[in-house]
Amino acid sequence: MATHEFNMHFLLHSTALVEDELRHRLAKIGILPRQARTLDALARMEPASQVRLAQEFGVAPSSMSTMTARLIEAGFITRETDPKEARAHVLRLTDRGRGLLADIHAAWRDIDGLIEDRLGAENAAQLADLTRALRDRLGGHVPGTAVPDTLSKLETDT
């Protein structure tokens, strides 16, 4: 039986290996990679609703609800009544959560360094450019830096 290689498997496998390395580094500060991304995004967006965070990450509100509940329980974020709408809530980083940002960014720099060590500076830069272009062309963006059209409509409807 012939086997066929699919290029996307290389990307998926590499991503899993890189995420394992990141998970190991972030374990030292007691968080997971997706929690780190959520805290980083909230730092740019705060105050932000749970719905807005879910929209920015392209996940179901129920998934973001689970994430934010864990971050609240850990003391990294708070949920407060929205001063503009008494029936709504907004999320904010706590001092403890804000204090993790430098460690999160250091872990991300470590991973960038690992990739550069393995591939060389030029190839690592090219990989970053290509994966950024792929993300952008697939409709992705850095959470908290761009407002999708559906989010604009959602916020004006509420």
N, C-alpha and C positions, 0 to 999 in steps of 0.2 A: 504494500500500500504506500503510495507516495504521500509525503508530507509537504505541506505548503506553509511558507512563512508569511505572516501578515505583519506589515510594518507597525501597525498600531499596537501589537503585542509588545514590541520593544519599548514603546512609550509607556504603556501601562505597567510593565514590569519595572522599568526604571523609576516610575513615579512611586510605586509601592516600596521600592528599596529606599528611595530618598525620604519618603514619609516615615519609614521605620527608623531611620537615623534621626529625623526631626523629633519623632515621638520619644526617643531615648533622651535627647537633649532637654526637651520640655518637661519630661518626668522629674527632672531635678528641681523644677519650680512648681510642680504639682498640677500641671495642666496638659491638655491634649492639643494636637495641631488645630483642630477646628475651633476649639475654645480660644486659642491664641488669635486666630483670624477674626473671630467675633469680637474679642476685646479690642483688637487693633481697629476694626471698622467702627465700633462704637466710639472710640476715641475721636474719630473724624466726624462722626454724625451726631453725637449727643447734644441734646437729648433726642432719643429716637424711639419710636414705637416698635413693638415686637413685630407688627405687620410690615413696617418699613424694613427692618432687618431681614426678615424672611424674603421680602421682595428683592433686596439687594443681593442676597446670596442665592436666589433662585430655588428656594426650598419651600416646602409647605409650612404654613403657620404653625401646625402642630409640631413639626420637627424643631422649629425655632423655639417654641414654647418649652420643649424638653431641654434644649440647650440653655435657655435663659434661666430656667428653674435651677439647673445645676450651678450656674454661675452666681445666682443669687444666694443659694445655699452655701457656696464656698466663700461668700463675702466679697466677690469681685465686682458685682454690679448691684444696683438697687432698682426697684420698680416704684415709681411715684405717680400720684395723680397728675394728669396733664393739666397745667394751669389754664390752658385754653379750652379744655373740654373735660368737665368733671367726671364724665363716664369713661374716659380713656386713661391709659397709663403710658408713661414714658420710662425709658431705661437710661441709667447713667452709670458711669464707672464710679466705684468707690475709690478712696485713696489707696486701698490695698490693690485694687484692680489696675489703677493708673501706675502704681509702683511696679507692676509686672511688665509693663511695656518695654522698658529698657532691656530686661532679660529676654523677652520674646524676640526683640530685634537682634539681640546678640546671638541667639540661637539661629535665627534666619541667616545672619552673616556667616556663622559657622558652616551652615549648609551650603551657602554660596561658595565659601572657601573650599569645602569638600569637593564640590562639582568642579571648581577650577583646578584643584590638585589632580583630579582624575582625568580631566579632559584637556587641560592647558587653558591659559587665559583666553586665547583667541577662539577656541572651540566653545568654551563656556559662554563667552559673549554672544557667539553666533546662536548657540542653543537658546539663550535667554531671548534674543531677538525673534527667533523662529517660534518659540512657544508663546511669546506675547502676541505675535501676529496671528497665530492659530486661535488663541483665546479671543482676540478681538473679532476675528472673522467668523467665529462661531457665536458671536453675540455676547460674549462675556465682558466684564469690566471689573476694576478693583472696587469692591463694595465700599460705598460711602463717597465715591468720587464722581459718579455719574448717575443721573436720574433717568431710569427707563421711562418711556412714554406711558406705560401702564401705571407706573407709580405716580406720575403727575396727575393722571386722571383719578386714581384712587384717593389721593390726598385732597383733591378739590371736591370730590363727591361726599366726603365725610364732614 
